[in-house]
């Protein structure tokens, strides 16, 4: 991946000085290698909005598309598991679990609410933060809270072996 900034947004120059000492030329970064996490690939993208109660799976290998799925609440966050099997969505009311295999909502749990931040690589634990209650949860994907901590998180990341969350 290479970032580029084209004049006149950056490195602008008067017309008579374009090219003089690099003036007026596009500015590019050094190439950066990006490794995408995950164990599989998918041709489906899931489209959701914080202003809509619908989730739309779009499959790029077919011209026939499935209908949007109506959710009980508009999500404030959406995190896909690394194995691409489950989407976890947070709301101010509950956590929603969506199966990509069946294209359906498979679980609603109103014992936990807030923003979903991260799913462990083994798909066993989800980090949820609730700014209203001032708590951050380790939520088990099977259901229920494993642990809760005081404080609000803004981001979370798992170790590759799913043993540690940062």
C-alpha positions in Angstrom: 0.0 0.0 0.0 1.3 3.4 -0.9 -0.2 6.8 0.2 -0.2 9.6 -2.3 -1.0 13.2 -2.0 -1.6 15.1 -5.2 -1.3 18.9 -5.8 -3.1 21.2 -5.1 -4.0 19.4 -1.9 -0.4 19.2 -0.8 3.0 20.4 -2.3 1.3 23.0 -4.3 3.4 25.3 -6.5 3.0 28.3 -8.7 2.6 27.2 -12.3 6.0 28.5 -13.4 7.8 26.5 -10.6 6.2 23.1 -11.2 8.9 20.5 -11.1 11.6 22.9 -9.8 13.2 21.1 -6.8 10.1 18.8 -6.6 7.6 21.6 -6.3 4.1 20.8 -7.5 4.8 17.1 -7.8 2.8 14.4 -6.1 4.1 13.3 -2.7 4.2 9.5 -2.1 5.0 7.4 1.0 7.3 4.4 1.1 5.4 1.2 0.3 3.9 -0.5 3.4 3.2 -4.2 3.5 -0.1 -5.0 5.1 -1.1 -8.4 6.4 -4.8 -8.9 6.9 -5.7 -11.1 9.8 -8.1 -14.0 9.5 -8.0 -17.6 8.5 -10.3 -17.5 5.5 -11.5 -15.3 2.8 -14.9 -14.2 1.8 -16.7 -12.6 -1.2 -19.4 -11.2 1.1 -19.4 -7.8 2.7 -21.9 -6.9 5.4 -23.3 -3.4 5.3 -24.8 -1.8 8.4 -25.3 1.7 9.8 -25.7 3.3 13.2 -28.8 5.0 11.7 -30.5 1.8 10.5 -31.9 -1.4 11.9 -30.9 -3.3 8.7 -27.9 -5.4 7.9 -27.3 -6.2 4.3 -25.0 -9.0 3.2 -23.7 -8.4 -0.4 -22.1 -11.3 -2.2 -19.9 -10.2 -5.0 -19.9 -13.6 -6.8 -23.6 -13.5 -7.7 -26.0 -11.1 -9.2 -28.9 -12.3 -6.9 -28.7 -10.6 -3.6 -30.4 -11.7 -0.3 -32.9 -9.4 1.5 -31.6 -7.2 4.2 -32.0 -8.5 7.7 -34.0 -6.4 10.1 -32.3 -6.1 13.5 -34.1 -5.3 16.7 -31.9 -2.2 17.3 -29.6 -0.1 15.2 -26.0 -1.2 16.0 -23.4 1.2 17.4 -20.6 -1.2 16.6 -20.0 -4.3 14.4 -17.1 -6.7 14.7 -16.6 -9.8 12.6 -14.9 -12.8 14.1 -11.6 -13.9 12.5 -13.1 -17.2 11.2 -15.8 -15.1 9.5 -18.6 -17.0 11.1 -20.1 -14.4 13.4 -20.8 -10.7 13.6 -21.1 -9.2 17.1 -23.0 -5.9 17.3 -23.4 -3.6 20.2 -26.3 -1.4 21.1 -27.2 0.8 24.1 -29.8 -1.9 24.9 -28.2 -5.3 24.2 -25.5 -7.3 22.3 -26.6 -9.0 19.1 -25.0 -12.0 17.5 -25.4 -12.7 13.8 -24.5 -15.9 12.0 -22.9 -15.4 8.5 -23.7 -19.0 7.6 -27.4 -18.7 8.1 -27.7 -14.9 7.4 -29.7 -14.5 10.6 -29.6 -13.1 14.0 -28.9 -16.0 16.4 -28.7 -14.3 19.8 -29.8 -11.2 21.7 -28.4 -10.7 25.2 -29.8 -7.7 27.1 -27.6 -8.6 30.2 -24.8 -6.7 28.4 -25.0 -3.5 26.4 -22.5 -1.1 24.9 -20.0 -1.0 22.1 -18.3 -4.2 20.8 -14.5 -3.6 20.5 -12.9 -6.9 19.7 -13.5 -10.6 19.3 -10.8 -13.1 20.3 -9.1 -15.1 17.5 -10.7 -18.3 18.9 -14.1 -16.6 18.8 -14.6 -17.4 22.5 -14.6 -14.0 24.1 -15.8 -10.6 23.1 -14.7 -7.2 24.6 -17.7 -4.9 25.2 -17.5 -1.5 26.8 -20.4 0.3 28.3 -19.9 4.1 28.7 -23.2 4.5 30.5 -22.4 2.1 33.3 -18.7 2.8 33.1 -17.8 -0.9 32.7 -15.8 -3.1 30.3 -16.8 -6.7 29.9 -15.3 -9.9 28.8 -18.4 -11.5 27.3 -18.4 -15.2 26.4 -19.6 -15.8 22.8 -21.7 -18.7 24.2 -23.4 -16.1 26.3 -22.9 -14.4 29.7 -20.2 -12.2 31.2 -17.0 -13.9 32.3 -15.5 -10.8 33.9 -16.3 -7.1 34.2 -13.9 -4.2 34.9 -14.6 -0.7 36.0 -13.7 1.9 33.3 -14.5 2.5 29.7 -12.3 1.3 26.9 -11.9 3.0 23.5 -10.2 0.1 21.7 -9.1 -3.5 22.3 -6.8 -6.0 20.7 -6.2 -9.7 21.3 -3.0 -11.7 21.4 -2.9 -14.3 18.6 -3.4 -17.2 21.1 -6.5 -15.5 22.6 -5.0 -15.5 26.1 -4.5 -11.8 26.5 -6.4 -8.7 25.6 -4.9 -5.3 25.5 
